[in-house]
Structure formats: structure tokens, C-alpha cells
Amino acid sequence: MSARILGVLVLAALVPACGSSGSSSGPAGPPGGGGPPGAGGTSGAPAASLSPFAFPATSTNTLHAVTAIDADTAYAVGDHGVILRTDDGGATWANLSDFTVSDEELYAASFVDADTGWVVGANGTILFTDDGGATWTLQAAPTMPTIPVNHLRGVAAISATQAVAVGLGGIIWRTVDGATWTEVNTAAAPITSADLFGISFLGGTDDGTLVGNDFVADTTNGGATWIEDVFSPAVVFSAVQVMSSTAVYAVGNDNQFHRRDVAAWTAGPVGFAANALSFIDANTGWAVGPLGQIAKTTVGGTGAVTPWTLQDSDTFNQLNGVAMVAGATAADTTGIAVGELGTILTFAVDPMNGDTWTAVAEAPVFDLLGVDARPGTPAFVCAVGTGGTILRSVDGGVTWTEATDSGTTQDLTDVHFPSANVGYAVGNQGIVVKTTDGGDNWTVENGGIPSTNLNAVFFVSESTGVAVGQHGLIVRTTDGGDTWTVIESGLNGEHNHDVDFVDAFTGWIAGHQGILRTLDGGVTWSIVSTVSGGPEIGVDFLGSQIGYLVKDNSVMKTEDGGTTWTPMTLPTVDGDLTALSFVDDFHGYVVTDSGEVLRTDDGLTFTLLPSATSQSLNAVDFVGLFAGWAVGNRGTILGGQ
């Protein structure tokens, strides 16, 4: 059977713990991330375990900007603190994100060379590097600014010590020593209260232009002072590029390209509201925008009947940034465009087909619903999801392979490997698929199961296991899935969400009706508790007495085998809790449908961790103190080893 090697999906690392997947995965194992330089960028367990693991290349987070140093090196930035770098023209990317420094949304980047530059973003975030992104320094906002600290939307690096950043509410900040930022737009010298979105400087000079909500202003002294250029009619400008001492180009929400030559403004129709632009000379440039739209001009953007021509972009995702680099000839032009859901496009001139944009990264269309990991060095990890998707990693999540034939197109909701070679996945319409070779090949094994959606599965050996699902369904097999027996629980109208065993005999089911327990390997089940406040979504036991339960928006702990439950302390979160995984009495994780990750280090109180995504996280599994994975929508995988 052939398999497709996926572009890396992993976004970031979680930290210590172990236990079950969103459903369950068994007894806990041992504790143990435009434009050229000078042109101004683009618009548009113990606590120590928080240190991120090595980040693979791409991200499902929206990317807001890209800036190119040369034909090989470029940086892209985006949501949740994502910073990516390429040194091969966009073919591959290194994730330089450091969530211990910042996990804010990042909106713009500007570099003076391959090593030195600034990235800015939400809540006044300013990040600086002088070692090519290997390390980042969080620089402080001006002290007690006149305009309250807000989102920074643009930045322009003038030199290794000079830069100007702009943002919402008229923010204009400036550094002349590369470290200390001062406010330019002050009560004593007011400039504007308009939201500012883009800024650009002419390379090698102090001449720059900033743009925003119906506002344009210019400087000739490195941003120390600004003079407004009154523009009519009103336009919300999104991006600007200073081309020469007399020429400035800009785009905005009016579907037009605007250029100023000396003092006169002219316009030409782009065809869409562009988010960013990048020109390689006075006449040749590109603009990008919604629905993957890319337009090119070779006549300076105005004057001709159709000054802009749409190009095939290979995506329908919104594009937020573009950076083009001129080559020795027009045929050597290269470029990169970035956008929502981690979209990255590269540009080349094909000898046969001309200008060509190719998607090198884009969030998958499938959602991942279940994950199971087996301890090892490296660990084995398997994730399943919609449309019969099955992914596996044999190197601790560094790379992932997608099965080309999982045996089904039904959504798969959970997966469990009782051994290194044998694994089972379950899903909608009673589907069960099995592998006996570590996930290379899968066959359907659901004889005797009604056409009812299955939500979780657990095998106590290669041949004996239990699956649970909608309408109170409980099924059991003792022959490796060849045949399944429906187990009557007397609660056939209520949904069962999760199942977990700690040995061959003792297991629990979490569902709408409460907590069921078996002491005979799943042959019979009885209710041991009902907990008010919503359905029991996930359960994870560490032994015959101590276990954890996630339900509604609470996490509860039992020390008597599930008879009584005590609520644990949670911080306020945006989303609903979806899954949990514990490694021991003290260390555990919970995830939410807003991409949040919570951790406890004392078995009593959870804290909110920095997360690399806002996608729904649907399952989580840890197999050691420093080895764990969470999976979610659009192919999201967080974690590492």
C-alpha cells in the first residue's frame, strides 16, 4: 500500500503528562514556527517544561505578512506568535516561534538583512532579533504613552538601530538605538487618531510614508516628524511601498491601486480590495487579497485600460502578504505570498506556462478527532479524523504519513493501539478498522455492530476490546474484531462518549447517563455515579481508584473508583472542554474547542498555557512527562517529544 508523506502539520509543543486520548488510550505510561530590506516590510510538570520542543515547518495559523531578504531568505509571521523562516525561496520553512517570549498575533515584519529585524503585533508586541531568528527579545512599549497601547499593524526597519512601528488609534513609535521605543504621535505634537496599517521607507534613506484609515503622512527625518498628505476620496489603505523619492504606491479597500508621483495621485482598478502589494521596479508589481486573488501589473498600476491582470493562485484562502524579489532577468523573478490557514505560495516563471504560483503549505481540509500514542524513543503516534483520515508518525511527531486507504470514508473518532503492530480505529455508522502492521494497512472489522456512530475504543489486548457510541451502544470483541457482541446496559437511549481500562478487567465508560464501571473485562456494566451539570465527555483512570473526568466545563477527580467526584479548579477559558489526559496524580492536561491547553502540576488546580492555535482541539494523549500530542480541526497537531 502506498502512502503520502504529509507536509508537517505540527504547530507547537505541549508539556508534561500522559494518559488517554480525547477518548481514551489506556493506562498511564511512566512519568517520564513584502518587500526588500529597507522597503519597510509588509502590512497587513515543572514550569521549566514550558520550553518548546523543536518546531517543524508549517502552521495552520493565519499568516499576516511576509518580508523577503533576497531570493532565498524570507520571514513570515502570523497568529499565535508564529514566525517562520525560509532559506530556499519558500520551498521549506523553519518555525522560529518562541512562545515563552510571546504568543500574540503578529501582523508585520521588517528586516535590514538576513539576521537583524523586528516583528510587531497585538497589544504592542515588539520582537527583535539580531541572529536570524534563533532568539527573540521582547522590547518594551513606550512608557505611559499618550495613545493607549494597542495592536501594531506595520513596521519599517531603517537600519540595525532605527525602526518605526504604526498601529491602531494613531500609534507611531520609533527607536533610534534598536532597543528603546518612544512615542512620536503625542498630545504635545498630535498627528492623527486614525488606525494605521502600513509603513514603508525608501531603502538607505530617512524618507518614509505611512498609511491607514483615510490617512497618508510622510517623513524625511526617519520618522521623527510627519506631515499629512490630505487624500480624497476616503480610502482605508492597507499597505504602502515607497518606490523612489518622488513615487509612492498604495492599496486599500476601494479595489484600486493608488500611486503618487511627486504630489499628484492617480489610480487604477485592481479588481479586489488588496491587503498587500510588492513591486520589483517602477512598472512591475503584484497585489494580493481575498479568496486567493493575485493581480499583476507591468504598466505601473495605472494608465492602461486594464492595468492589472488576475493570476491563478492555487488557493481560495485569503492572502494577506506578498514579497517579490527581482532576478537578473524577468524570468528570474521569485516571490512568496502568505495568508489564512497557514497558506504559503511561491512564485516562479515557468518556461512553458509563464508566471506560476504554487501552494507549498496550506491547512488540511480534514479535522482530526482522536489520537493515540505509544511510549518509545521515539514515540509512535496515530491520529484519526474526518473522511477516514488516518495519520501516523514513527519519529515522535516530527513527520507524519497519511494512509492512502484507511478502509473507509466514514469519519473516524478514536484510535487505540494495544501493541506496536495492532491498532483499531472506530467512527460513524459503526465502522471499525484494524491494522496488524503498525498502521501501514487497514481492514474493516465491524461484524455484528449496528449502524450507530461509535465515539471511543479501548483494547486490553490485541484481541479483546470495547467500543462505545451513540444511543447507549456498547460492543465487545474477543477475537480481534472479527465479531462483536452488543452489551446491554439498560441505558440504550443515552450516548456514551469515552471508555478507559486500567487492566484486563477494570474499566469505565463516560456518557450522558453518568459513569459506568465493569469489573469483568466489559462483559457487564453498572452505573457507579451520576454527576450533574452536563454529559460526561472524557474519562481517564490511573488505577482502580484514582481517575479524572471532563464534563461540560469542569474537570473532576475521584479517589474511590468513580463513586464520588470532586471538582478541580479551572481558569476562565473561551471554549468548551473537549478532552483530557493524565500522567499521574499531579500532572494532567485538558484541551478546549478554542485551541486552549490547560495543565495541572498539583492535581488540584489548572493553569492556562500558551497555545499555538485557535482551532478546536478534539483529543489529547500523553505517554510521558515530556511526550504528548493534541489534535484538532484543519489537521492541527500540537505536541512533541
N, C-alpha and C positions, 0 to 999 in steps of 0.2 A: 504494500500500500504506500502510495506517495504521500508526502506531507509538505505543507507550505511553511517556511520559516517566516515568522512574523517580524515586521519592524517592531522594535522594542516598545512595549506598552507601559512599562513600569514608570511611575511618576516620582515616588519618594519612598523613604523608609519609615516604617513604624518602629516600635521599640519593644522591650521585653514582654514575654508571656507565652502561653501555649494553650491548647485545648481544642475547641470544636470549631467547625466552620459555621456559616450562618445557620446551617442546620447543625449537624454535629460531626465531629471527626475523631471522637474517641478519647480514651484515657490520655491524660496529660503526659507529655514527654518529660524528660528531666529538665530542671530549671537550666537549665543550661543547654538636576536641568540645560530713512534712507538717504542713504547718500554717503558720499565720500567723506573722509576725515576733514574737519573744518567746515563742512557744509551745514553742520548743526544737527545731525541725527534725524530722527523721524518724529512725527506726532502720533498724532493719533491714536519596674526595676529601679535602679538608681537613676537620678536625674541625668547623670553623665551619659546614659544610654540614648539620650536625645540626639546625639551626634548622628547625622545622616550617613547612610551607607553609600557605596559608590552608586552614582546615578547613571542609568542607561540613557539612551539618546533622546527620545522624543517625549511629547507630552500631549494629553488630551485637553489641557487647559488652553483657553483662548490666548493667542499671541497678539499683542497690540502694536509692536514695532519691530523693525529690523534696520540695522545700520551696517554697511559694508566698509571694510578697511581697504580691501583690494579684491581681486578676482577669486581669491581663495578664502580669506578670513572675513567672517561676519558674526554679529551678535543679534539674537532675537530675545525679546522679553515679553512677559505676559502675566496672566493671573496667578495668584498664589505664589508669588515670588520666583516664578520660573525665569531662569536665564540660560540660554543655550548659546553655544559657540560652534562654528564650523571652520575647519581649516582646509576643506577640499571643495569649496564652492557650493556647499549646501547638500552634498551627497550624504554625508554623515554628520551627526551633531553630538557634542558633549554637553551634558547637563551640569552647569556650574552653580545651580541654585544652592543657597545655604540658608535653610530655614531657621537656623539658630541666630542668624543676623536679621532676616526679615522674611515674612511670608505674605506681605502686602501685594496687591495688584500693582504691576509695573507697566507704565504706559509709554516710556520713551527711553532711548539710549543714544549716547553720542561719545565717540572716541577720537582722540588725536592721533593714535597709532594702534597697533595690534595689542599693546599692553595697557594703555592708560585711557581711562574714560569714566563716565558717570552714567548711572541708571536712576531714573526717578519714577515715583508712583504715588499711590494713595497715601493720604494722611501725612503728607510732607516727607515721604520716604526719599532719601538721597543715598545711593550706594556708590562707592568709589573703589576702583581697582587700579593698581599700577603693575600688576603681574599677570596680565592676560586673563583675569577672572579666576585665578587659582584661589585668591582670597578677596573678601569684600569688607569694606569698612562702612558702617552706618554713620553718616555725617549728620550733625545736629542742625535743625532748622534755626533761623534767626531767633534771638532771644526777644520775647514779648513783641512780636510783630504787630503792626497796625492792622493788617488784614489777617484774620484768624487762619491758622494752619489748615490747609485743605489739600485736595488732590493736585499733584503736579502732573501736567499733561505733556510738557515738552521740555527739552534740554538741549543746549548747544555748547559743545566744548570748543573753546577758542585756542587754548594752549594747555600744557600739562598743569598749569596753575590757575587758569581762567576758565570760567563757565558761567552760563546764565540759565536759570530754570524758570518756567512760567506755569501758571495753573489757574484753577477756578477762583472766582472772586477778584481777579486782577492781580494775583500773586506774580511778582517779579523778584527773584532772588539772584544774588550774584556772589561769586567767590573770586578773589584775586590772589589767594595763597594756596588754592587747591584743597582747603580744609574748612575754612570758616566762611559761613554764608551770612550775608547782610541783606536787608530789605531795601529795594530800590523804590517801589511804589509806596510812599509813606504819607501820613497825614500832612506833613510839612511840605512834601513835594508830590501831590497826587497826580496820577497818570490816568488811571481808569479803574472801574469796578467790573468791567466785562470779564467773562470767562475767557481765558487764553488757552489755546490748544496747540500752537505750533511756533517754533522759533528756528531761525537759521542765520548763520554768519558766513560771509564770503571768506573762503579759506585764506589764512595768512594775514587777515586784516581785522580791524575792530568794527567793521561795518556789518550791521545786522538788522533783521526785520522780525517782528513778532506779529502774530495774527490771532484772532479769536472771534467772539460773538459780536459781529458788526464793528470790528476794531482792527486797525492796522497802525503800527508805530515803527519808527526807525531810530537807530543809534549809530553814531560814528565814533564812539569812545568806549567800545567794549561793553556797552550796557549800563554805563554809569548814569546816563540820562537818555530819555526817549522823547521823540516828537511825533505826535499823532498825524497820520495821513488820512484825512476825512474821506471816507469811501461811501459811495451811493450807487445803487440801492443797497439795502441791508443784506448782508450775507454772513452766515456763520462759517467762518473759514476754519478748516480742519488741519491744513498743512501749508507750509511755505518753503520755498527754496530760493536763496539769493544766488543769482547766476553771475552777476557782474556788478560793477559799481553803479551801473545805471539800470539793471534789469532784475526784477523780482517776479517770481511765479507763485501762484497760489491756487488752491481748490477749496470747494466748500459745498454747502447743502443746496445750492441753486442749480446743480447739474452743469455748471460752467467751469471752464478754466479761465483764470484771470492772470494777466501779465501787465506789469508796469514798466514802461520804457521811459527813462528819465522821470517825468511827472505824470505822464498820460497812461490811463488804464484802458485796456481793451479786453474783450472776452471771446471765447469760442466754446461751442457746445461739446461737452464730453459725452453726454448721454446718460449719466447717472451721477448721484451725489458721491463724489470721490472722498475717500478717507485719507489718502496719501498720494504723493507724486514723487517721481525721481527722474531727473533729466541728466543725460550724459554730455550734452552740448546744447547750444542755444536753440536748436531745432528739434532734437530727438529726445522724447521723453515718454514716460508711462504714468498712468493713474490707475488706482485700484479702488474697489468699493464693494457694495452689497452683492449677494448672490454670485460671488466669484467673478465679478465683472472686472476686466482689464481692458484699458484702451491705450492706444499708442498714437503719437503724433510725430511726423517728420517735418512739419512746417512751422514749428514754434508754437503750436497750440491754437493759433487764431489765423484769421485771414482767408483761408480756403473755405469752400462751400462745406466740406466735411473735414475739418482739421484733425479729427480723431477717428480712429478705426478700432472697433472691438476685436479682441483676440480670444481664441479658445483657451480657457484657463485650467481645464481638467478638474474643476470643482464647482460646487454651488454654495460653498460656505463663504460667509462674508470675509473679505480681505481688508486688513487694517494697516498694513505697512508694505512698502516696496523699496528696494535698494538696487539700483542698476550700476554696473561698472563698465566703462568703455574699454574696448580692447584696441589692439594695434590697427584693426580694421573693423568695419561694421559687423562683419561675420564673426568677430571675436568677442562681441558684447556678451556679458553674463549678467545675471540678476537673480534676486530672491524676493518672493512675496510671502507674507505670513497672514494668518487670520484665525477665525474662530475654530474651536475644537482641535487646536494643535496643527492646523493646516500649514504646510510649508511647500511652496512651489519653487522650482528652479527654472531659469530661462537659458536657452541656448539657441543659436541659429543653425538649423539643420540644413545641410547642403541640398536635400531634396524637398523638404517641406517648409523651409524658411523659419520664421520665428516660432519657437515651440516652448510651451510651459508644461512642466511635468510635476505631478504631485509626488513628493518624496516622503511626506508624512501627513497623516490625516487620521482623526479618531475613527475607530472601527464603528460599524453600524450596529453591531451586536451588543447586548448587555450581558454581563457576567453575573450569575445568580448564586453560585456555590463554589467553594474551594476546599481542597483537602491537601495537606502536606504531610510528608513522612520525614522524620529526622535523619540527618546524614550530613556528610561533608563532601560535596554539597548536598543540600536537601532536595528531595523530589517534590514537585508541586503540580497539582492538576486543578484546573478551573473549568467550569461548565456554564452554559448560558443559552440565550435565545437561539432559535433556529437550529438546535442540535449542535451548537458550538462546543468543542472540547479543545482546550489548550493544555499543554504540559511543558514543564521545564525540568531539566535534569541537572541544571547548574545553579540551583538556589535562586531562580527567578531572573537571572541575567539575560537569558534568551528564552523565547517561547516558540513552540511548534504547534501549529493548528492541524488537527486531524482533518483530512480531506473527506473522509467518510466516517461519520460517527454512528452510522446505522439508523439515523432518524433525522427528521427536520422539526420534530417537536421541541418546544422549549425544555431544556434540562435545568432542574432547580437545585440539585445537590449531587455530590460525588463522595465516595469513600473508598479508600484502598486498605483492605485488611492486611495486605502483604505488598512486597515490592512489585510483583508482577500482576496480581489480581486486583481489579477495581470494578466498581459498579457506579453508574450514574442513573438517576431517575428524573422523571419530568411529567409533562402533561399527557393526558389520555392514557395513564397507566404505563407509560413507556419505561422500560429498564434496559440499559445497555451494559455490556460486560466486556472487559479486556482481560486477557491472560498473559499479555506480553508487555506490561508496563505502559499501556496506552497507545501502542502502535496501531492496533486493530481492535475494533469494537463490533460486537454482535448483539442482536436483540434477544433478551431473555426474560420475557414477561408472561409466560404461560400461566393462565389462571387469574390474572389481575384484571379487575373491571376497568372500563374506560373512564377512570376517575383520575384527576390530577394528583400526582404524588409530590410531596413537598420536601421529604427528607429520607435518608437511608443510612443505616449503620450495619456493618457486618462484624460479628465477633470472631469469625474465622473465614477462610476462603470460601466456605460452602454455606455457612449459616448466617442469616441476616434478617433484618426487619426494615420495612419501608412504611411510611405513613403519609396520609394525604387528606384530601377534602372529604366532607361528609362522614368523618369519623373513621375513614378507612385505615386498617392495619393489616399488612400482609407479611407473611413469613416464609422463608425458604430454608431448606436444609440440604439442598442438592445443587448449590451454586447457581440458583436462578432458573433451573430447568422447569421447575414447578413452584407455584406459590399458593399458600393457603390463606384464605381470608380469616382473620381472627375477630371474633365477635366480642366487642367491649361493652355493648349495651348503650352506647352513646353514638349511634350512627348518624345523627344529624349535625354533629359538631365537627369543625375542621381540626385536624391535627397538623401542627406546624414543624415539630422537631422531634428527634429521637436521639438518645445517647445511652451508651452502655459503659460500664467500668470493668466488667468481666463477662464471662460467658453466660452468666445467669441474671445479673442485676442491671436493669435499665429503666429509663424514664421516657415518657412522651409528654411534650408540652402542646397544649391546644386550647381551643375556645372553652372547653369544659373544665380545664384545670390541669393538674398533674396526675398522670397515670404512672404506675410502677409495676414492674414484673420482677419476680424472684426465680423464675424458671426458664429464663432464656427467651421470653417473648411468647410462650405458649398461652399464658393467661395474663390479664392486666386488671388492675383495680385502681380506683381513684384514691390518692393519698392526701390531696388537698385541693381546694378551690381558692383562688386569690382574686379578690375583687379589683376592678379598675381596668378591665380590658383583657383581651386574649393573651395567653402565654405564647410568645413568639419563638423564643430560643431557650435551650437549657444546656448546661454544661456541668457535669459532676466530676469531682476529683477522686471520689471514693464512695463507699456505701452510705456515708453520712453527709459530707460537705458538698454542696452544689450551688449553682448560681442560675438565675432566671432573669430573662429580659421580657418585659411585658409593657404594653402601652408606652409610657415614657418613664419607666422606672426599672431599676435593677435590684433584685432581691437575693438574699442569701439564706440557705438552710444549713443547719448543723445536725438535723435529725432525719436525714434521708428524704426530705421533702414534705414532712408533715406540717411544719410551721416555717414561715418565711419572714425575714427582717429586711426592710428597705435599706438600701445603701444611699449615701449622699452623692448627688449629681450636681454639676454646674448647670446653668441655663444654656440650652442649645437651641439652634434654629430648627433642626429637623427632628423626625421621629426615630427612635432607636430601632435598629433592624437586626443586629446580630451581636454575639459576644464570644469571647474565647479567654479561658483562664489557664495559667501555667501552674499555679499553686495557690495557697490560701491568701497570698498577699498581692500577687501580680495578675492583672487581667485587663482586657480591652473590650470596649463597646464601640460600635460604629453607627452612623445615622444616615438617613436618606438625603442629607445635605452635605455629605462628604466629611462630616466631623468625626474625629477619633478621640475617644476618652480613655484614660488609663488610671488604674489604681495601683498604688505601691504598698498599701497597708491593709487591703481587703475591706476597707470601710468607706473611703472617700475617693471619688473620681475627679480628675482634673482634665481640662480640655487641652489637647496637644495641637501644635501647628499641623495643618493638613495641606497637601498639595493639590486638592481637588474640591470642587463643589458638586461633582457628580454623586448620585446616590451610591452609597456603599452597601452592598447587599449581603456580604458574608465575610467572615474573618477567621483565620486559623493560625495559631502559633504552635511551634513544635520545640521551642527552646527559648531561653531568656532573650536571646538576640536574633531569633529567627521567626518571622511571621509575615503573613500576607493578608491583605484585604482586597476584595474585588467588587466591581460595581458597573454602573451603566457606561455605555460607549467604550467598552473594553478596558475600563480603568483597572489598574493593578497597582496597589501600593505595597511596599514592603521590601524585604531583603534579608540577607543573612550575613 
